[in-house]
């Protein structure tokens, strides 16, 4: 029987699939925010109404991050992500049938439930396929899909909207997920089971997992040496006793709501600043491109610092530090209505945010074994979701209450958004460190 031809650097092809999944995920979710200024007029929504629709997505997304994170640890990445991509792609297409506030809120809730699985699944896949020196860059690769998705979404969604209306603008992006599934089902298997992985790549991956001096020859024939998914999984309450878990949760909770403010409110924010959305399209996509560059920059910097002899913890914390500081540059945007200045400042913010969140996404695989990675990643996603729900409720209320302030209606929101990540940075530095739990083997040394 012929042996399947190996694929060189197969792990990076896997990383490319995770990137593509994230791009599609973000195109689907960006559709509503891009159409919001027009749907608000058509359906007579206030900012609070739109906030509640966005919150419906976030409620399901928050619950789903933890629930699906646990599911991924139980059923595996391949099967788990297959089911959830089918789910959210179908819901995205069905949103074209919405007819008002309640139906939009229902579809967004269902979309959020399905899309919540992407980050826990991708984090788990990275922990399965990449050694620790490459995890930051691999995480940056899949996480950059959110920026690319956000950057290309205006050109896809608004182009369709201005020609055929809002219903096709939901249906067409939703179909992309089904195309992605063909490649996913063909290519993705755990490295120990993959017929197209080279012996050298398999040995490199397993050597990092085993972290021992065990003989490297014949690894395909000795699966008893490979960490298995049937290892006992720590309970949530056991994980929540660890300061490292809380550091991971805070890293997402204190930063992601700011980015989601940009992704889901930026078109409305620009209109409030007196900027026409068509002419302000450059300001919509430039911050996303900056975030994409920031993800790769942070991943590359962290990997470089490890090669230069920095400890894993120090190499991860460097982007967290410049991320927390850089995001304070949101605050000066309250002083201007110049489109290009706003775009520049938001670009710096998203560039530095990307460094912070890339490290937040890689921390679970740095700190925890494969049996807990998706669970911890899901907990951090739930924390981010709860923070985003609170933020969106406040954004809707204060922006409506301050409409008389004109171009300054979002000022208190923007100031708070610039300060919260700085606080999060300090807390992460205090919590993510080697402790007695590290010495006991409950978490990995960092």
C-alpha positions as CSV (number, residue, x, y, z in Angstrom):
1,X,0.0,0.0,0.0
2,X,1.4,3.4,-1.0
3,X,2.4,5.8,1.7
4,X,0.8,9.3,1.5
5,X,3.3,12.0,0.4
6,X,4.5,14.2,3.2
7,X,3.8,17.9,3.2
8,X,6.9,20.0,4.2
9,X,6.3,22.3,7.2
10,X,2.9,20.8,7.6
11,X,2.3,22.7,10.9
12,X,2.4,26.0,9.1
13,X,-0.3,24.8,6.6
14,X,-2.4,24.0,9.7
15,X,-1.7,27.5,10.9
16,X,-2.8,28.8,7.6
17,X,-6.1,27.0,7.9
18,X,-6.6,28.5,11.4
19,X,-5.9,31.9,10.0
20,X,-8.5,31.4,7.2
21,X,-11.1,30.3,9.7
22,X,-10.5,33.4,11.8
23,X,-10.8,35.6,8.6
24,X,-14.2,34.1,7.8
25,X,-15.3,34.3,11.4
26,X,-14.6,38.0,11.5
27,X,-16.2,38.8,8.1
28,X,-19.4,37.1,9.3
29,X,-19.5,39.1,12.6
30,X,-18.4,42.4,11.0
31,X,-21.4,42.4,8.6
32,X,-23.8,43.8,11.1
33,X,-21.5,46.6,12.4
34,X,-20.8,47.8,8.9
35,X,-24.5,47.9,8.0
36,X,-25.5,49.3,11.4
37,X,-25.6,53.0,10.3
38,X,-28.1,52.0,7.5
39,X,-30.1,49.5,9.5
40,X,-30.5,52.0,12.3
41,X,-32.2,54.3,9.9
42,X,-34.3,51.6,8.3
43,X,-35.5,50.1,11.6
44,X,-35.4,53.3,13.7
45,X,-32.9,51.8,16.3
46,X,-31.2,54.0,18.9
47,X,-27.6,53.3,19.9
48,X,-29.0,51.5,22.9
49,X,-31.0,49.2,20.6
50,X,-28.0,48.5,18.5
51,X,-26.0,47.8,21.8
52,X,-28.6,45.3,22.9
53,X,-28.4,43.4,19.6
54,X,-24.6,43.4,19.9
55,X,-24.9,42.3,23.5
56,X,-27.0,39.3,22.4
57,X,-24.0,38.1,20.3
58,X,-21.7,38.7,23.3
59,X,-23.9,36.8,25.8
60,X,-23.8,33.7,23.7
61,X,-20.1,34.3,22.8
62,X,-19.2,34.6,26.5
63,X,-21.0,31.4,27.5
64,X,-19.8,29.6,24.4
65,X,-16.1,30.4,25.0
66,X,-16.1,28.4,28.2
67,X,-18.6,25.7,27.1
68,X,-17.0,25.1,23.7
69,X,-13.5,25.3,25.2
70,X,-14.4,22.3,27.4
71,X,-16.0,20.6,24.4
72,X,-12.8,21.0,22.3
73,X,-10.8,19.3,25.1
74,X,-13.3,16.4,25.1
75,X,-14.0,15.8,21.4
76,X,-10.9,17.1,19.8
77,X,-10.1,20.1,17.6
78,X,-11.0,18.5,14.2
79,X,-14.5,17.4,15.1
80,X,-15.3,20.3,17.4
81,X,-14.4,23.0,14.9
82,X,-16.2,21.2,12.1
83,X,-19.5,21.3,14.0
84,X,-19.2,24.9,15.1
85,X,-18.2,26.3,11.7
86,X,-21.2,24.5,10.1
87,X,-23.4,26.1,12.8
88,X,-22.3,29.7,12.5
89,X,-22.0,29.7,8.7
90,X,-25.6,28.5,8.5
91,X,-26.8,31.1,11.0
92,X,-24.9,33.9,9.1
93,X,-26.8,33.0,6.0
94,X,-30.1,32.8,7.8
95,X,-29.7,36.3,9.2
96,X,-30.8,37.5,5.7
97,X,-34.3,36.5,6.8
98,X,-34.3,38.9,9.8
99,X,-37.1,41.5,9.8
100,X,-36.5,43.7,12.9
101,X,-35.0,44.1,16.3
102,X,-35.9,40.8,17.9
103,X,-35.1,38.6,14.9
104,X,-31.7,40.3,14.5
105,X,-31.0,39.8,18.2
106,X,-31.9,36.2,18.0
107,X,-29.7,35.5,15.0
108,X,-26.8,37.4,16.5
109,X,-27.2,35.3,19.7
110,X,-27.0,32.1,17.7
111,X,-24.1,33.4,15.7
112,X,-22.2,34.3,18.8
113,X,-22.7,30.8,20.2
114,X,-21.1,29.2,17.1
115,X,-18.3,31.7,16.6
116,X,-17.2,31.4,20.2
117,X,-15.4,28.1,19.5
118,X,-12.8,29.5,17.1
119,X,-10.3,30.9,19.7
120,X,-10.3,27.9,22.1
121,X,-10.0,25.5,19.2
122,X,-7.2,27.5,17.5
123,X,-5.3,27.7,20.8
124,X,-5.6,24.0,21.3
125,X,-4.5,23.3,17.7
126,X,-1.4,25.5,18.3
127,X,-0.6,23.6,21.4
128,X,-0.8,20.3,19.5
129,X,1.2,21.4,16.5
130,X,3.8,24.0,17.5
131,X,6.8,23.9,19.9
132,X,6.8,26.7,22.5
133,X,9.4,28.8,20.6
134,X,6.9,29.0,17.6
135,X,3.6,29.3,19.5
136,X,3.6,33.1,19.7
137,X,4.2,33.4,16.0
138,X,1.6,30.7,15.2
139,X,-0.9,32.4,17.5
140,X,-0.2,35.7,15.8
141,X,-0.9,34.0,12.5
142,X,-4.3,32.8,13.4
143,X,-5.2,35.8,15.5
144,X,-4.2,38.1,12.6
145,X,-7.2,36.7,10.8
146,X,-9.4,38.8,12.9
147,X,-7.6,41.9,11.6
148,X,-7.6,40.8,8.0
149,X,-11.2,39.8,8.2
150,X,-12.1,43.2,9.7
151,X,-10.0,44.9,7.0
152,X,-11.6,43.1,4.0
153,X,-15.1,43.0,5.3
154,X,-16.0,46.6,4.4
155,X,-15.0,46.0,0.7
156,X,-17.1,42.8,0.6
157,X,-20.1,43.7,2.7
158,X,-20.6,47.4,1.6
159,X,-20.0,46.5,-2.1
160,X,-22.8,43.9,-1.9
161,X,-25.0,46.2,0.2
162,X,-24.8,49.1,-2.3
163,X,-25.7,46.9,-5.2
164,X,-28.2,44.3,-3.9
165,X,-29.2,45.3,-0.3
166,X,-28.5,44.1,3.1
167,X,-29.9,40.5,2.9
168,X,-27.3,39.3,0.3
169,X,-24.6,41.0,2.4
170,X,-25.3,38.5,5.1
171,X,-25.8,35.5,2.9
172,X,-22.6,35.6,0.8
173,X,-20.0,35.8,3.7
174,X,-21.9,33.0,5.4
175,X,-21.2,30.7,2.5
176,X,-17.4,31.0,2.9
177,X,-17.4,28.8,6.0
178,X,-18.7,25.8,4.0
179,X,-15.9,26.2,1.5
180,X,-13.3,26.3,4.3
181,X,-14.7,23.0,5.8
182,X,-13.6,21.1,2.7
183,X,-9.9,22.0,3.3
184,X,-10.2,21.5,7.1
185,X,-11.7,18.0,6.9
186,X,-9.0,17.0,4.4
187,X,-5.9,18.4,6.1
188,X,-6.4,18.5,9.9
189,X,-5.5,15.6,12.2
190,X,-3.4,15.6,15.3
191,X,0.3,15.3,14.4
192,X,0.6,11.8,15.9
193,X,-2.2,10.5,13.6
194,X,-1.3,12.5,10.4
195,X,-0.2,10.5,7.4
196,X,1.4,13.5,5.7
197,X,3.7,14.7,8.4
198,X,7.4,14.1,8.0
199,X,9.3,12.1,10.5
200,X,11.6,15.0,11.3
201,X,8.6,17.4,12.0
202,X,6.8,14.8,14.1
203,X,9.9,14.2,16.2
204,X,10.4,18.0,16.7
205,X,6.8,18.4,17.8
206,X,6.8,15.4,20.2
207,X,10.2,16.2,21.6
208,X,8.9,19.6,22.7
209,X,5.8,17.9,24.2
210,X,7.7,15.3,26.0
211,X,10.4,17.7,27.3
212,X,12.6,14.8,28.1
213,X,15.7,12.9,26.9
214,X,13.7,9.9,25.7
215,X,15.0,8.2,22.5
216,X,13.7,10.0,19.4
217,X,13.8,7.1,17.0
218,X,10.6,5.2,16.2
219,X,8.3,7.7,17.7
220,X,5.5,6.7,15.4
221,X,5.7,3.2,16.9
222,X,5.7,4.2,20.6
223,X,2.5,6.2,21.1
224,X,2.6,5.4,24.8
225,X,5.2,8.1,25.2
226,X,2.9,10.7,23.6
227,X,0.7,12.8,25.9
228,X,-2.9,11.6,25.3
229,X,-6.2,13.5,25.4
230,X,-7.5,11.0,28.0
231,X,-5.3,12.4,30.7
232,X,-7.3,13.6,33.7
233,X,-8.7,17.1,33.0
234,X,-8.5,19.5,35.9
235,X,-11.9,20.8,37.0
236,X,-12.8,24.5,36.4
237,X,-12.7,25.2,40.1
238,X,-9.2,23.7,40.3
239,X,-8.1,25.9,37.4
240,X,-9.7,29.0,39.0
241,X,-7.6,28.6,42.1
242,X,-4.5,29.4,40.2
243,X,-3.3,33.0,39.8
244,X,-1.9,32.1,36.3
245,X,-5.5,31.3,35.2
246,X,-6.7,34.7,36.5
247,X,-3.8,36.4,34.8
248,X,-4.8,34.8,31.5
249,X,-8.5,35.8,32.0
250,X,-7.6,39.4,32.8
251,X,-5.3,39.7,29.8
252,X,-8.4,39.2,27.6
253,X,-11.0,40.8,29.8
254,X,-9.2,44.2,30.0
255,X,-8.3,44.4,26.3
256,X,-10.7,42.7,24.0
257,X,-13.7,45.0,24.9
258,X,-11.7,47.9,23.6
259,X,-11.0,46.1,20.3
260,X,-14.6,45.1,20.0
261,X,-15.6,48.7,20.5
262,X,-13.5,49.5,17.5
263,X,-14.8,46.6,15.4
264,X,-18.5,47.0,16.2
265,X,-18.9,50.7,16.9
266,X,-16.3,52.4,14.8
267,X,-18.6,53.1,11.8
268,X,-21.2,54.7,14.3
269,X,-18.3,56.5,16.0
270,X,-17.2,58.0,12.7
271,X,-20.7,59.2,11.9
272,X,-20.9,60.8,15.4
273,X,-17.7,62.6,14.5
274,X,-19.4,64.0,11.5
275,X,-17.5,61.8,9.0
276,X,-19.4,60.3,6.1
277,X,-18.9,56.5,6.1
278,X,-18.1,56.3,2.3
279,X,-15.4,58.9,2.5
280,X,-14.2,57.4,5.9
281,X,-13.7,53.9,4.5
282,X,-9.9,54.4,4.9
283,X,-10.3,54.9,8.6
284,X,-12.4,51.7,8.9
285,X,-9.8,49.4,7.5
286,X,-6.4,51.0,8.4
287,X,-6.7,50.0,12.1
288,X,-7.3,46.4,11.1
289,X,-4.3,46.3,9.0
290,X,-2.3,47.8,11.8
291,X,-3.6,45.1,14.1
292,X,-2.5,42.5,11.7
293,X,1.0,43.9,11.6
294,X,1.0,44.1,15.3
295,X,0.2,40.5,15.7
296,X,3.1,39.3,13.6
297,X,5.5,41.9,15.2
298,X,4.6,40.7,18.7
299,X,4.9,37.0,17.7
300,X,8.3,37.7,16.0
301,X,9.6,39.8,18.9
302,X,8.6,37.2,21.5
303,X,10.3,34.4,19.6
304,X,13.4,36.5,19.0
305,X,13.7,37.3,22.6
306,X,13.5,33.6,23.5
307,X,16.3,32.8,21.0
308,X,18.4,35.5,22.7
309,X,18.1,33.8,26.0
310,X,15.1,35.6,27.6
311,X,12.9,33.5,29.8
312,X,9.6,32.5,28.3
313,X,7.7,34.7,30.8
314,X,9.8,37.8,30.1
315,X,9.5,37.3,26.3
316,X,5.7,37.1,26.6
317,X,5.4,40.1,28.9
318,X,7.4,42.5,26.7
319,X,4.5,42.9,24.2
320,X,2.0,43.0,27.1
321,X,3.8,46.1,28.5
322,X,4.0,48.0,25.3
323,X,0.4,47.0,24.5
324,X,-1.0,48.4,27.7
325,X,0.9,51.6,27.3
326,X,0.1,52.0,23.6
327,X,-3.6,51.6,24.0
328,X,-3.8,54.8,26.0
329,X,-3.4,56.7,22.7
330,X,-7.1,56.2,22.3
331,X,-7.6,59.2,24.6
332,X,-6.2,61.9,22.3
333,X,-8.8,61.0,19.6
334,X,-11.3,63.1,21.6
335,X,-9.4,66.2,20.7
336,X,-9.9,65.9,16.9
337,X,-12.4,65.3,14.1
338,X,-9.7,64.9,11.5
339,X,-10.2,61.6,9.7
340,X,-6.5,60.9,9.1
341,X,-5.4,61.8,12.7
342,X,-8.2,59.5,14.0
343,X,-7.1,56.7,11.7
344,X,-3.5,57.1,12.7
345,X,-4.2,57.0,16.5
346,X,-6.6,54.1,16.2
347,X,-3.9,52.3,14.1
348,X,-1.3,52.7,16.8
349,X,-3.8,51.5,19.4
350,X,-4.8,48.4,17.4
351,X,-1.1,47.6,16.6
352,X,-0.1,47.6,20.3
353,X,-3.4,45.9,21.3
354,X,-2.5,43.1,18.9
355,X,0.8,42.5,20.8
356,X,-1.1,42.3,24.1
357,X,-3.8,40.0,22.8
358,X,-1.4,37.7,20.9
359,X,0.4,37.0,24.2
360,X,-3.0,36.6,26.0
361,X,-3.9,34.0,23.4
362,X,-0.6,32.1,23.7
363,X,-0.5,32.1,27.5
364,X,-2.8,29.1,27.9
365,X,-0.6,26.9,25.8
366,X,2.5,28.2,27.6
367,X,1.1,27.6,31.1
368,X,-1.1,24.6,30.8
369,X,-1.1,21.0,29.5
370,X,-3.0,20.0,26.4
371,X,-5.8,18.6,28.5
372,X,-6.5,22.2,29.9
373,X,-5.5,24.6,27.1
374,X,-8.9,25.0,25.5
375,X,-10.6,25.2,28.8
376,X,-8.4,28.0,30.1
377,X,-8.6,29.8,26.7
378,X,-12.4,29.5,26.9
379,X,-12.5,30.9,30.4
380,X,-10.5,33.9,29.2
381,X,-12.8,34.4,26.3
382,X,-15.8,34.3,28.7
383,X,-14.2,37.0,30.8
384,X,-13.6,39.1,27.7
385,X,-17.2,38.5,26.7
386,X,-18.6,39.6,30.1
387,X,-16.4,42.7,29.9
388,X,-17.6,43.5,26.4
389,X,-21.3,43.1,27.4
390,X,-20.8,45.6,30.2
391,X,-18.9,47.9,27.9
392,X,-21.5,47.8,25.2
393,X,-24.3,48.6,27.6
394,X,-22.4,51.6,28.8
395,X,-21.6,52.7,25.3
396,X,-25.2,52.5,24.2
397,X,-26.4,54.4,27.2
398,X,-23.8,57.2,27.3
399,X,-23.7,57.8,23.6
400,X,-27.5,58.2,23.5
401,X,-27.5,60.4,26.6
402,X,-24.8,62.6,25.2
403,X,-26.1,63.1,21.7
404,X,-26.4,66.8,22.3
405,X,-22.6,66.9,22.7
406,X,-22.3,66.2,19.0
407,X,-18.7,65.1,18.0
408,X,-17.9,64.7,21.7
409,X,-20.7,62.2,22.5
410,X,-18.3,59.3,22.8
411,X,-15.6,61.1,24.8
412,X,-16.1,59.4,28.3
413,X,-16.2,56.0,26.6
414,X,-13.0,56.6,24.7
415,X,-11.1,57.9,27.8
416,X,-12.1,54.8,29.8
417,X,-11.2,52.5,26.9
418,X,-7.7,54.0,26.9
419,X,-7.1,53.4,30.6
420,X,-8.6,50.0,31.3
421,X,-5.9,48.0,29.3
422,X,-3.2,49.8,31.3
423,X,-4.7,48.5,34.5
424,X,-4.9,45.1,32.9
425,X,-1.3,45.2,32.0
426,X,-0.3,45.7,35.6
427,X,-2.5,42.9,36.9
428,X,-1.2,40.4,34.3
429,X,2.4,41.2,35.3
430,X,1.6,40.5,38.9
431,X,-0.4,37.3,38.3
432,X,1.5,35.5,35.5
433,X,4.6,34.3,37.2
434,X,6.1,31.2,38.7
435,X,4.5,30.3,42.0
436,X,4.1,27.3,44.3
437,X,1.7,25.9,41.8
438,X,4.5,25.9,39.3
439,X,6.7,23.9,41.7
440,X,3.9,21.4,42.2
441,X,3.6,20.9,38.5
442,X,0.1,22.3,38.3
443,X,1.2,24.9,35.7
444,X,4.3,25.0,33.5
445,X,7.3,27.2,34.4
446,X,7.3,30.4,32.4
